[in-house]
Amino acid sequence: MSDDLPPQPADDATHLDVNLTAGRDVSVGEVIEGDKIQAGTYIAQATIVTAPAQVGAGLRALTELMRSDEAASAAVTAFQTDFQAAGEQLNLLADYKSLHDLLHKLHFQCYTGIVQAASRFPDDEMALGNLADYQLELESIVATLKEVAAHPSLAQQDLSWVDDLASAKGGLQNAVDTLDPKPLKQAIWRVNRVLANQPARMNSRLNQAARALRLPTLTQALARVCDNLKPLNLDPEKVGQFEGGVAALGELDKGLTVLVAEHDHWQEIDVELRRIENSMDKDLQELEMSWPDLKTKAGPLYVACSEEEAAGFKGESQNLEEALAANNPPKVKRFFRSYRRRAGNRFYRVDASLKDLCERLRDVAGPLASVLRMMSG
């Protein structure tokens, strides 16, 4: 996922708007494989937002059915392996999402303030008080990071940076206690090193976990459980709720598949645009050579945008092509940067939507864990 940091929305904002501003069904969505666009049914924004909660409610209904009827419990236990695999992947996804959010909190609620206060330390009394507050915030973040890092789903060799933050916490405390700028500079250096490397790595891990999530296997297993429950004399309301959850899980899988695909392709375009941008101060040859392929890759992605956003992309593209044809370097650079900003904004919003969906999948992980406990109990 993107490690760019455009202006951040409020923490409680809803980013999950795959057809980001339209809020409607998209009849020509796309599941992207290589350079191919496969037409398919794209679920509505509202469905993606509500589906995880519907799945969770269905799984809670299944738990109640298992408690009330041994035959229902037996019908579920046959698929324990599938449930276990999906539960483990959901736990991994939730852990990477937690690490990502804690790094975001570290950056914007701690590190930025520490750097600002450091310029006035140790002579300014207010700066000293601010650093003491940030030391407590850093202590809280490190404690939570250690709790998450202890989860068995995570590979411990990837989490040595948590110890670096613990050292930074100690250095910040030392600076506040002794009024010595040296440990403060060391603490800032340690935190900055973590923030320079780990957010991008956590984004990558989170995206990999989302891509590897075995929702189709879980959906198939739950559908078979649903078939096995129908002949039994069970509470029809609970059975109906469970059936609704199974259907919602199928829709959720479609949405996740398309969103991961769109994210991956915008990320590929973002890498290309960065490479071109870095060479533009020398000459425009890289842009001239790369633009035809880049345009071909980006064009099909406009389908998932709102009509206004798609028109904006097409207009930016046409302006850039005309400037290239006229061999007008100032206009080429201006129009390229305008297109670059628009593409970067789109990538950021898709990235934010994927993170939001990963967060909402917690609504599935908890109830699924309850089903697994029922099986093992």
N, C-alpha and C positions, 0 to 999 in steps of 0.2 A: 504494500500500500504506500501511497505517496508520503514522503517525508517533507514535502513543501509545507509552509505554514502561512497560508493566506489569513486574513483577519478571521479570528475564531468566533463561531457562533456561541450563543449562551449555552451553558452546560446542559440545560434541560430542553434545548431546542430539538425538534424532530427533524432529522436529516433524511429520513428514509423516504425518498421521493425519486424512485428510479426514473419514471417519466417526470422529471424533477418538479416542474411547475405546472404541468397540465392537470394532474389529479384525475386522469380518466384512463379508460382501457386503451391500450395500444394494440391495434389489430395486426400490425405488421412488426412484431418484435423480432429479435434475432438471437439465435444461439450460434455463436461464431466458432467455426472449426477451421483453423488455418486462415485462408483468404476467402472462405465461403460464407455466405450469409444464408441461413436456412430460415425460411418464413415459419412462424409458429404463433401460438397464442400467448400473448404476454399478459400476465395477471396484473390487475389494477394496483395502484399504489395502496389503496385502502386494504386490499387483500393481504399484501405483504406485511403491512403494519399489524393487522389483527390475527393473521394465521398462527404465529407462535403461541399466542394466548389460547386460541381455539384448540390447538394440538395439546397444550398443557391441560386444558379442561377435559379433553377426551381421555387423556392418560389418567387423570384423577378419577374419572368415572370408571375406567377399567380397574383401577385399584379397589374401588368400592365393590365392584362386581366380583373380584377375586376374593375379597373378604367374606362375601355373602354366600358364595357357592364354590364347592370344591371342584366341580367339573369345569367351571370357568377358570379357576386357578390352573388346572391341568392343561387347559387349552392354550394358556399363555406360556407355561413353562417349557413347552416343546420348542419355543423360539428364543430361549434364554441366550444362546450364543449370539444371535443377531442383535438382541437388545443390549447385551454387554458391550459389543463392539461399538455400537452407536453411542452408548453412554460414555465410553472412554473418549471417543473423539469429541463429543460435546463438552466434556470436562476440559480437554486440552484447549479447545476453542475458547472456553470461558476463562481459562488461566491466562492465555495470551492476550485476551481482551483486557483482563485486569492489569497485566503488566504494562500494556500500551497506555491505559488510562492513568496509571500511576506515574509513568514517565511524562505524560502530558501535564499532570498536576505538578510534578517536580519542576518542569520548565516554567510554567506560567504562574504558579502560586508560590514558588520558592526561589529558584535560581535567579530569575530576572530581578527580583527585589534584593537579593543578596548582592548582586553586582552593583546595583544602584547605591545601596547603602555603603558598600566597600569604599567608594570614592570619597566618602566623608568620614571614614573610620580612621583613627579612634577619637578624633577631636570633637566630633559632633555627638552630643548626648542623644539626640533623636535617632541618629544612625545606629548608635549602640543599642538602643531599645528595639529598633526594628530588627537588627541582627539577632537579638535574643529571641524575638518572636519567630523569625525564620528558622532558628536553630530548633525550636520546638516543632515547627512544621516539618522540617527535614527528619527529625527523630520519628515523628508519626509515620511519614512516608516510608522510611527505611524499615520500621517495624512491620508495616503491612506488606512491603515487598518480601521480607523474610518469610512471612506466613504463606504468601502465594508460592514463593520459590521452594518451599518445603513440600508442595503437593507432588505426589508420585508421578503425575502425568508429565512433568517437565524434566528435561535432561539437565542435570546439575552442571555439566561442563559449560553450558551456555549462560550460566547465571553468576559467574565470578564477579561481574560488575556490581552486583549487590553489595559485595564486600568493599568495593571501592567507595560506594556511597556511605557505608558505615564508617569508613576511615574519614571521609569528608565531614561527616557529622561530628566525629571526635575533634577534628581540626577546627571546625566552626565553634564548638564549645570552648576549646582552648583559647581561641582568639577573643571570645567574649569575656572569658575569665581573666585573661592576662593583659588585654588591650594590645596584643601583639599582632601587627598586620601580616607577619610572615605565615603563620598557620592559616590565616584567612585566605591569603593568595593560593596556598596549597589546596585548601578545600574547594575554592572556586575552580581551580585547574582540574581537580578530580571530577567534579560534577559536570564541568564542560566537556570533558573527555567522554563521559558516559552519554551525554546528550548528543554528542557529535556522531556517535556510532549506534547506540542501541535502539532509538526509535525506528530507524529504517529496518533494523534486523527484526524487531518485534512486528513491524508491519508485514514483513515478508513471511514470518512464521504464522501470523494470523491469517494471511491470505492463503498460505499452503494448507492450513488446518480447515479453512472454509471450503477449499477446493476438494479436500479429501473426505469431507463429511459424507457418511454413508446413508444419506436420507433415502435414496431409492430402495436400498436393502431393508431399511427399517419400515418404509411404507409398505413394501411387499409382505413383510412379516406381520405387520399390524392388520393388513387386509385379510390375510389367511386366518388370523385370530378372530377377526370380525365374522368371517364365514363360519368358523367353528362355534361361535357363540349363538348364532341365529337359531339352531335347533333347540337350544336350552331354554327353560322357562325362567327367564331373567327379567329384571325390571326394564320395561321397554324404554323408559325415559333415559336411563343410564346407557342402555345399548345404543340408543339414538345419538346421545351425546358423544359416545365413543366413535360411532360411525362418522359423525361430523368432524371429529378430530383427525381421523384417518384421511378424509377428503382434504382437509386443510393442510395436512402434511404433504400431500401430493402437490398442491398448489405452491406451498412453500419451497419445495424442491425445484419446481420450475423457475420460481423467482430467483432463488439463490444461484442456479445454474447460469441464467442470463446475466445476472449482476456480476458474478465472478468473471464471466467471459468479457463483458463490456469493460470491466476494470482492467483486465489483463491487456486488452487491446489499447485502451487509452494510455496505460503505462508504457507500452511499446512505443506509441506515438510521442509520449513525453520524453523518452530517452532520445528519440531521433531529433526532436526539436531542441533539446539541450545541446546535442552535439553540433547541430547547425549554428545555434546561437553562439557557441564558443568560438566558432571559426569566422564569424562575420566581420570582426574587426580587421582581419587580414584581407579577405576578399569574399566575393559572393559565389564562388565556384561551387562550394559544397551545397549551398541552397539550390542553385540552378540544376545541379546534377540530381539532388535528392527529391526535389519537389514533386515530380510526376508520380513517383512511387508513394510518397507520403500522402498525396492527394487521393490516390487510389485506396490506400488503407483507411484513411479517415472518413471518406465519403459515406460508406454504408453505416457508420456509427451515428450519423446525423438523424437516422430514422428514429432512434430512441429519445431524441431531444424534443422539446416543445417546438411548435411551428415557428415561434419567434426566434428561438435559439438556433434552430436549423437554418433559418433565413440569414441570421447573423454570420454563421460559419460560411455559408455559400457566398455572401457578400464579401467577407474578408478574403476568401480564396480567390474570387474574381479580381479584386483589387490588386492582390499580390501577383497574379498571373499577368495582368496588364502592365504592371510596373516592371516585371521581369522582361516582358516582350519589348517594352520601350527602352530597356537598358538604363533605367533611372535609379541609381543606387540609393539616394536619400529616400525616395518613396518605397523602394524595395525593403529597406530596413524598417521604415515606419510601419508598413503594412504587415511585414513578418512579425514584428513585435506585438502588433495588435492581435494577429491570429494566435500567436504564442500565448498571450494573456488569456484569450478566450478558451483555448484548449486546456491550459493549466487550470482555469476555474472549473471547467467541466470535469476534468480528472479529479480535482479535489472534492467536488460534490458527489461524484460516483463513489469515491473512496470513503467519504463520510457516510454515505448510504450503506455501504457494505459493513462498515464498523457498527452502525446502528442495528443492522439486521443480526450481526453476530451477538450484540448485546441482547436483543430480543429472544435469541435462541436459548437464553437462560430459562425462559418460560417453559421450554421443552425439557431441559436437562434435569430440573428438580423433580417434576412428576415422573420422568422416566426412571430416575434413581429410586423413587418410591416403589415402582413396579418391580425393579430388580431386587429391592429388599424383601418384598413380598415373596418373590420366587425363592430366595435363599433362606427365608425364615421358615 
